[in-house]
Amino acid sequence: MACLDEFTCAVYADGELPEKEARQAREHLETCAACRQLVEALRLECRVLIQCLQELEAPERELEPAAAPGAELVGLGRLGAVVMGIAAALRVVWEFVGNFGLPSNLDWLDPMRTSGQLTLLLNAIVYVFPEGGSTMESILNRASFAALTVLVLIAMIMLFRRSMATNAVLGVIAILTVFSTSGQAIDVRQSRQTLNVPAGETVDDTLVVFGDSVNVDGTVNGDLIAFVRRISVRGTVKGNVIAFAQRVDNEGSVEGTVIGVGQSVQTRGQIARNLFGVAQDAGIGNGARVAGNAILFSAVTNIEGNIGRDLTAYSGRLDLHGNVERNVLVRSDQVNVFAPSHIGGNLTATVRKTENVHVDTGSTIGGKTDIRVREPRPSKYATASFYVWQAIWFAAAFITGLAVFWLAPALARVSLDSGRALLMAAGVGFLALVVPPMAAIVAGITLIGLPIGLLTLALWITAAYMAKIVIAAFLGRSLLGGQGLEQPSFALVLLAGLLPIFIAINLPFIGGVIDFLLILLGLGALVTAIYRTSPWRSAQV
């Protein structure tokens, strides 16, 4: 037999030759000293290389100072001081601002009332829209492309790995494709100037608009979705209107439902179905008609037109001048029913004081008038159900923590024992708290991105639930480690961490703020731990 080449010797030294070839190589090595010497040299080289790779991180570990006794308690104290200090400061400032009352006509500026908080929220949202359109369009395009790419790759893999199950899945997909209803296309437009759909023009697709403003004087046969500063509909929209804008105006005809979020949501036209509005100022103008229900969340609500079914309003002030064919359900600080308004059903109003409801004698109410005064809620600490539910949530968190940390032990080793770790966790946690729901909403706009949006939302909720459990593992490890115990059981560690967390988040005065801060820090620590232990990053390292 001829001598083995160097490649064959290297593969044999690594133990990767097939059994038949390995047997032939062994027989040859028994009679060939040169090949045997080459194989021994290659094995020695392999051992040296492995030893060098294993010792790469050894010098760094040797240079790290040994943890001082009680270091875990120091980190725990730092975390507790930061969380309690921020919570107390925020609560004191909140109560201080709440002592300054504003006149009733300026209640929409009061940050302590729902109407004022809604105004601040909407101002912040609409401030982003003029510059955020291109970003949202880019995210939408990338999400759709990524989803399509994943589906194509999965299909290719399944085609190359044919089996009975694969054939069944492909058959179901084929049937769904054949018998599914055809969907409308999407026409995405972007402009820094005013985008117009002039009278006489017809858009046969669903129209998605990003930019400064959009005026629809023509016809849109699909839905109209707008992320702009101002939207005005004076023509006809055959589908729904979904608008996130500073100002939403409808003076035309919408044959579907109108969903408006902005500073002002006004309709002076016709809506064939329902109206949903979240705004600082919401109204239905004189001569306008909403054939279905109107559900409005606003600081000021003004109804002068007609509503075909029910009106539900959560508002700082409601002024009713028009007609509601069925019932009116309102929760507000001030309710005014002016003549000659007409309510076909019942009027149910929940207010702070009975005198905050004014009904003119010239107005008509076909049903009953029920005025409810908000009663102060009883202390939750005085009810047995509070402690029962806390025990249930505690047990659920404990069982969930045991299961998750058994599956992923690295998540139980999260550490927040330094200022740098706290700042990093807070920053990453803020991004993890804000970005995923926004991305899920954007992805859910398209049919192909809806599964991705729902999956993102589910993962976000799961991570938010796990956030405090991750913090509990760190607290328990710090508490029991500071007592000198050697390797306590993980169940005991988790119990020791969950107990103070449940006590802290239920404290009066600052419990809610502590809960939010712990979720923020826990989300950041969780995302950081997953990133550091991810397989692809380990492969890069």
Secondary structure, 3 states (H helix, E strand, C coil): CCCCCHHHHHHHHCCCCCHHHHHHHHHHHCCCHHHHHHHHHHHHHHHHHHHHHHCCCHHHHHHCCCCCCCHHHHHHHHHHHHHHHHHHHHHHHHHHHHCCCCCHHHHHHCCCCHHHHHHHHHHHHHHHHHHHHHHHHHHHHHHHHHHHHHHHHHHHHHHHCCCHHHHHHHHHHHHHHHHCCCCCCEEEEEEEEEEEECCCCEECCEEEEEEEEEEECCEECCCEEEECCEEEECCEECCCEEEECCEEEECCEECCCEEEEEEEEEECCEECCCEEEEEEEEEECCCCEECCCEEEEEEEEEECCEECCCEEEEEEEEEECCEECCCEEEEEEEEEECCCCEECCCEEEEECCHHHEEECCCCEECCCEEEEECCCCCCHHHCHHHHHHHHHHHHHHHHHHHHHHHHCHHHHHCCCCCHHHHHHHHHHHHHHHHHHHHHHHHHHCCCCCHHHHHHHHHHHHHHHHHHHHHHHHHHHHHHHHHCCCCCCCHHHHHHHHHHHHHHHHCCCCCHHHHHHHHHHHHHHHHHHHHHHHCHHHHHHC
